């Protein structure tokens, strides 16, 4: 059962991250359309706002499932030295992704509000 939960949590984590990227793209495209056609700006604003908030929900899902992945982490699969490198690389990856998620969400915010 634990293996299935680990796989499901990882899938949801990655899927929510992909959905978040999609919300950033949709908000960008809607914003670009609103700039091209100012008469549509008022009609597109609720859509941009909805996608912004959907993106925030996706981030929450990524964080919560990420915490779940932490508790189901399988350590020492590749040997002790490789695991130390793997952990450092995971930390670096998550710092980079935290910056990307923060920047993308701020960019969405500037396009919506």
N, C-alpha and C positions, 0 to 999 in steps of 0.2 A: 504493500500500500504506500509506503514512504517513497518508493521510486516513482510511482504514478503521480503522487502529489508534487514531487520535485519537477517532473517533466511538465505537468500542467501549470505549475507556478511559473516556470521558465518561459513557457509558451505565452501565457497571459502577459508576462513582463515585456517580452519582445514585441508582442502584438500591440500592446498599449503604446510602446515607444514609437512604433511605426504609425499608429493612428495620430499621435501627437505631431509627427512630422507632416502628416497629411493636413492637419488643421492649420499648421503654419502656411503651407502652400495654398490652401483654399483662401485663407484670410488675405494673403498677398495678392492672389488673382482677383478676388473681389475688390480689394482696395485699388488695384490697377484699373479695373473696369470702372470703378466709381470716379477715378481721376479722369479717365477718357470721356466719360459721359456723366457730367455733374448732375444732370436731371435724374439719374438713377441712384445717386448717393444716398438719399433718404430711404429708398427702398432696400438698398443693400446693407445698410447699417445694422438692422436686426440680425441678418444672416451672419455678418462679421462678428457681432457680439455673441451669437450662439456658438459659432465655431471657436471663438476665444475661450468660452467657458467649457466647452467640450474638451479643448486642449488642456485646461486646468484639471479636469477630471482624469484625463489620461495620465497626467503627471502624478496625480495622487495614486492611481493604480500602479504606475511604475515604481513609485517609492514603497508602497505597501507590499507589492509582490517581490520587490528587491529585498525587503526585510525578511520575507519568507524564504527567499533563496539563501540568505545568510544562515538561517537556522537549519537548512537542509544541505549545506555545503559539504561536499565529500572531499576530505583532505587527504593529502599524501598519496595521490593516485600515481604520480610520476616519479616518486622518490623525493627525499627530503630537500636536496638542493634545487630541484626543479620546482618544488612547491613554494620555496621561498621566493624564487623569481616570479612564479605565477602570481603570488599574492601581491608583490610589488607592482607588477604590470596591471593587475586588477584595480589597485588603488589609483594608479596613474590614469587608467582608462576612465574610472568613475569621476575623478576630478575633472578631466577633459569633458566628459559628457555632462557633468553638472554645469560647467561654464556654457556649453552649447545649449542646454535646456533653458538656462537662465537668460542667455542672450536672445534666443528664439522667442521666448515668452515675452520678454521686454519689447522686442521688435513687433510682435503681434499686438501688444498693448498700445504701442505708439500708432499703429495703423487703425485700431478700433476706437480708441478714446481720445 
